[in-house]
Amino acid sequence: MHTSFNLIRKDLENGALTCSQLVRYYLDNINKKTHLNVFVEIYQEEAKARAAKIDLKIKAGTAGRLAGMVITVKDVICHKDHKLQAGSKILEGFDSQFDATAIERLLAEDAIIIGRTNCDEFAMGSSNENSAFGPVLNDADNERVPGGSSGGSAVSVQADTCLVALGSDTGGSVRQPASFCGVLGLKPTYSRISRHGLIAYASSFDTIGIFAKNVATIALVLEVVAGADEFDSTVSQKEVPAYTKKLDPKNHYRLAYIKEALEGEGLSESVRNNLLENLDRLRDAGHTVEQVDFPMLEHILPTYYILTWAEASSNLSRFDGVRYGYRSPNTYNLESMYKKTRTEGFGEEVKSRIMLGTFVLSANYYDAYYTKAQKVRRLVRDHTRAILQDYDFIVLPTSPTTAFKLGEHNKNPLEMYLADLFTVQSSVAGLPAISIPKGVDENNLPIGIQLMADDFKEEELLAFSDYFLNLS
């Protein structure tokens, strides 16, 4: 099947293909790939019925802009009258009461949602091994992780079980799995897409992101879902550009790469060499490529974790067994209901982050950790944006390594957290970034390169990404 929505749409309009055939094609692939554990739920009959309706709309010339686009949705995004669990036991049996704004906008343009995808519990993880539904496997090598937390969404695109997937990115949860799975993954500017209907992990970082295999498809989805929303007071009021019409690159770009990123101990030789080779290609193509210093790089990861733990501790207090979801059967009074429900309902990683977050917010440590981290966050944003005054983009590895083996980092949380080393900078700064598949390592595992741009520069980022993706 085509990986470009433009080609699919042409076939639909000239009668060479129907939405019903498309849905059957993807459902067949889903059935062939069940061992990957991508889907928490497949909307088989619903997708078929919707496809039949949209086929009639296409014939009548009344179909929306996304007619024929088959999409999967990460299990942290609300879809009305469908189950929602955030990969956790604590939301067992919960049905969403409304559509997230992003989902509402996709459906209004006749997209077809084929299922919800597995993810790390409450989007906390870098390997998709923290899910109550078990790990997702990487389609490139079934003994390896797909990355996290949006691993199921990344593999759903990688394994050709949909055209586009929605994920969420708090510190790299779209870009890092995109890198591990050899697909494109965009995290837009914080506030570009409404967070209404996205289960909150860390509210000042959380962003809905998009996976696909080509840039034009991502541009179209972003154009549809971005923009102001009365249900999200943090969303940007800026006008949404026509991204799909602005994919022509400039003749010359100025690119910066961070010296400290290439000197890091955890960076694998194959990822480093791949980045340097691609930087040389960009130089040879006539672009300015220069090294810059970013001495704060080592402080970004601890800053990110202190702040997101704190926000998680606050956001996850609502999951208490009182109003919805799982409630422990082993309780004897109100206090025991709270304690046992949360102890039994949350997984180990989530519990550890809640406790660490509660600790950094406690009266004795608030100034030592939380206040200090907020100040560092501001410095990181200012320093990153200062570089972007002189350059169009910052080029980084997406992840220090390619996909690691299942269970390889489970004993050492620090090793797992280091998988986010290069993605957290744009999250802390709130800036847009994309991971682009650029080759493979010695084990034939995909390598992603990350591009970061200044606030709301998605149109430039997408135009250059399209050019860079095809530069050989």
N, C-alpha and C positions, 0 to 999 in steps of 0.2 A: 504494500500500500504506500502511496505517496507520503512523504514526511512534511510536505508543504501544504498548508490549508488552501492556498491559492489554486494549486493544481486539483485538489479534491473538489473545490467549489466549481471549477470549470467542468469537470466530469459530471457533477451533479446537474449543472445547468444545461449541458448538452445531451443529457439522458444516458450517458455511458455508465452511470453509477447511480444508486439510490441510497438514501440514508439507511434504509432497512438492510441493504447489503453491507454497508459500512459497519453497522452495529453487529451484524452476524459475524463479520470478519474479526472484529475485536473480541467478541464473546468466544469465538473458537480459539483465539490466541490465549485468552484468559484461562480457558479449560486446559490448554496444553501446558500452561506455565503455573499450575496451581502449587507446584513444589516450592516456588519462590516465596510463597506466603505474603503476597503483595496486598491482597484484598481482605478487609475485615468484613465487607458486605458487597455483594454484586447486585445491582438493580436490573436484573435480566429482563423481566417482563415489562417493567416500567420503561426501560430504554427502548425496547422493541416497539411499544405502543407510541411512544413519543416520536420515534423515527418515522413511523407510518403517517402520523399527523403532519410532520414537517415535510415529508415527500409531497403531500397534497398542497402545502403552502408553496413549495418550490414550483410546482406545476402552475399554480395560480399566480405566481410572481409576487407573492406577499411575504416571502420568507425573510427572516432577520439576517443580520450580517454574519452570524456564526452558525447558520444552518449547515448541518453536516459535521460540525466540530464535536468530536467525542472526547469528553473530559473526565478525569478522576479528581477526587477531592480528598485532601488529607483529613483524617479523623479528629480534627480540632476546629473544623469550620462548620457552622450550623447550616443544616438543610432541613427545611420544615417537614414535619411528620416522618422524619427518618431518624434512626438511632445515631447517637453521638457519644463516644466514650473516651476520646483523647488517649487511646491506648491503655486505659486504666480500668481496674476492677471497681473503683469507687463510683464510676458513672454507669454501672451495670443497669440495663433496663431503661435508661433515660432516652426519651424522644425529644428532638428539638422542636421548640414551639414556633420558630420563625426561620426565615432564610437570612443568612449573612448578606450584607449589601452586595458583596462581590458575586455571590451565587444568584441573587435576584437579577443583577445586571446581565449575567451570562444567559440565564434562562429567558430573559426578555428578548434577547437576540437569537433565540432558538438553538442554543448549544444543547447537547445531550450529555447528561451526567450518567456514567455507566457504573460507578461504584465509589465507595470510600476506602481509602488506603491506610494501611498499617503505619504506625509511627512510634517513636520513643514516647513513653508515658509523659503526658502534658508537655510534649516537645522538648523534653530534657534528655539530651544524649547526642552522641556523635557517631553512633554505629547502628542504630535501630535494634539494639539487643535489649533495651529496657522496656519493651512493650509487654503488656499482659497477654497479648496474642502470640508471643514468640517472635524470634528475629526474622527479618526479611533477608533473603539471599540475593547476592549480586549476580545478575544474569551473565556477566563476563566470566565469573568464576564462582561457582556455588559454595565454595569453602570460605568465601570472603564476605565481609560486610558491605552493604550498599552506601554506608555513611548515614548520618542522621542530623536532625531528627526526622526529616521528611524522606526517609529511605524508601518507603513504599511508593510515594509519588514519583521519585526519581526512577525506580525500577519499572513502574507502570509505563513510562515513556520509553525507557531503554528496551524493554521486552516487547514493545509494539502492542500493548493492550489498550492503548488510547493514543490520541494525538497530542493532547495537552494535559498537564496536571497542575493543580494548585497545591502549594505547600505553604509553610510559614517559616520565616527566617528571623530568629532572635539574635543569633550570634554566628550564623553561617549555615543554618539548617536547610537552606535551599542550595546554596553554592557548593558546600562540601560534598553532599551526595551527588550533585550534578557532575562534579569532578570525578568522583569514584565510579560513576556509571557512564561517563562519556556522552553526556547530553548538556544542553544549555540550561543554566539556571539563573534567573534574574531576581535580585532583591532591589526593589525600587527605593527611592528616597523615603525615609520615615515620614508618614502622613500622606503619601501620594495615593495610597489605596485605603479606603475606610477599614477600620478594625472591627466595625460592628458585626457581631456574629462569629468573631474569632475568639476561641477560649483563651483567656489571658494567662500568660506565663510571666513575662516582664513587660508591663504596659508601655514603658518609654522606649522599648527596643522592638517589640513585636511588629512584624511586617508580613503581609501576604505576598508570596512570591510565585513565580511562574516557571514551569519546566516545559521545554519543547525541543525539537531537533533542528529547528531553523529560526532565524531572527525575525523574519516577517510575521511568523505566526505569533511569537511572543509580543511583538509590537501591536498586533491587532487586539490581542486579549487585554493588554495593558490599556489600550485606547478605550476599550469597552468598560473595564472595571474601575479605572482610576477616577478621581474627582470628588468634589464636595458631597457631603452626606449629612443630613440633619441629625442622624443618630450617633454621629461620632464627633465630639467637640474638638478632638485633636487633629482631625483630617484637614488637609490643605484646601484652601479656597481657590488656589491658582487654577487657571484654565488648563484643560488637558489638550496638549498638542495633537495633531493628526500624525502620530508616530509612523503609521504605515506609508505616509507620503513623504517622509523625510529620511529615507534610508540610503540616500546617495552620500558617499563619504567625501570629505574635503580632499584636496590634493596633498596636503602636508599636515602632519600632526606632531605635536610636542609631547613626548612620553617620558615619565620619570619612573625609575625603579629604585627601591630602597636598599641601600648598601647592607644595613643590619639584617634584612630579611634573607639575603643570600649567604650570610655568615653564620646563621643559626645552627646549633649543634644537631637539632632534630631533623634538619632538611635532608632528604635522601639525595644521593648523587644523581639519580636519574631525573628527579624533578628539577634540581638545580640546572643540570645540563640542558634539559628541555627548555627551560625559561631563557637561558643564555642564547641558545640557538635561535629561538623565536625573536629575541631582541635583535640579534644580528640580521635576521631576515627583514625586520622592520627598518633597520638602518639602511640595508641594501636597497630597500624600496624607496629610500629618500626621506624617511622621517627622522626627526631629531630624537635621539634616545640618550638620556643622561642619568647618571647616578645621583641620588640625593641622600642626605643623612636624615634619619629619624630616630634619635637616641631614646625616645620614649617607648619604642616598640616593646621592650621587655615589661613595661608597666601596664600595657593594654589588657592582657589576659587577666591578671588579678583584679584590675578595675572592673572589667566586664563581669567577672564572677561575683564579686562583692555586691555590685548593684543588682544583678539579676537574681541572686539568692534572696536579697532583701525584698525585692518586688514579688518574687514567687511566694515568700512566706506570707505576705499580705494577701495576694490574690487567691491563694489556695485555701485560705481560711474558710471560704464559703462552702467547701466540700466537707460537710460535717454529718451527713446521714439524716438530717432533720427533714429537709424538704424534698429531696430527690436522690436518685442513685442508690448505691449500696448502703445498707444499715446492718451492723453486726447483730447476729442473733444471740450473742453471748453476753447481753447487757443486763444490768440489774438496777441502774439509776441513770440520771441524766449525764453525770460526769463520765461514767463507764461507757455510755453510748458514744459520746464524743471520742474518747480515747481509743476504744476498741475498733470503732468504725474506721477511724483514720489510720490506726496501726495495721489493720487487716486490709484496708482498701487501697492504700498507697504502696507502690513498690519501693525498694531500698534506695534507689537514686533520688527519687522525689522526696522521700522522708529526710534524707541527708541534706538536700538543698533547703528544705523548709527549716530544718534545725539550724543550719549555718546562717540562713537569712534572719531568723529570729535572734540569733546571737549578735550579728552585726548591727541589728536595730535596737538592741537592748540599751538601757540608759547609760551603762558604764562604758560601752564600746561604740556608741553612735558616732561620736566625733572622731574617734581614732580610725574607724573604718569607713562608715557610710559617707560622712561629710567629706572626708579626704578623697574618697573615690569620685565623688561628684565633681570636686575641683579638678582632679586629674582628667576626668571625662571632658571637661571644658577645654583643657589644654590640648588634649588629643584632637578634638574637633578643630580648634583654632589652627594648630600646627599643620594638620592634614589639609585644611582649606587654604592655608598660606602656600603650600606646594602647588595646589590646583589653581592658584592665580597665575602661575608661570607655565603650567603644563596642562594639556587637555585631560590626560588620564595618568593615574598611577598604576603600574603593572606589577603584579605580585603572583607568586604561586597561590593556587586556591587552598591547597592543603600541603603540609610538609612531606607527605608520603602519598603513595597510591593506596588503594583499598587494602586494609590489613585483614588478617584471618579472623574468623569468628572466635571469640574468647581470648584473643591475644592480649588485649589491654584491660580485661575485666578485673584483674587483681590490683591494678594500679590506676586509681582515678586520675592522677596527674598525667600519665601517658595518654589517657583518653582525652583530657582537657586540651592537651597540646595539639590535637587534631584541629582545633579551632584557632590556632595561633595566628593565621593570616586573614581569617574572615572577620574576626571581631573588630578590627580597626574601623571598617565602614559602619558596623553596627553601633559602636560606641559613638562615632561621629554623626550617625544618622544619614550617611551618604549612600547614593545608589552604587551597586556593584553587580557584576555579572561574571559567572564562570563559563569559560569557553573550552570545549574539548580540543586539545592540540597535541595529538599523538599518544603513544603508549610507551610503557617502560619495557624492561627486558623480559618481564613475565606476560607481556601483551595486555597489561592492565591500563585503563585510560588515565591520562594526565590532563588536569584542567589548569588553565591560566586565568587569573582574575584581573579584571579591569575595574578601577574605581574612578568615579567622576564627582564633580561638585554637585551641590543641591539642585535637584530638578533638571539635571542635564541628561535625562534618559534618552532624549531624541539623538543627541550626539553620541551617547554611549552605544545605542543600538545600531546607528549607522556605521560606526567604527567596528563594532563587533561583527557585523555582517561582512565587512571588508576583511577583517583579521581572520575570521573563520575560514575564508576561502583563499587566504594568502599561503602559498606553499613555497 
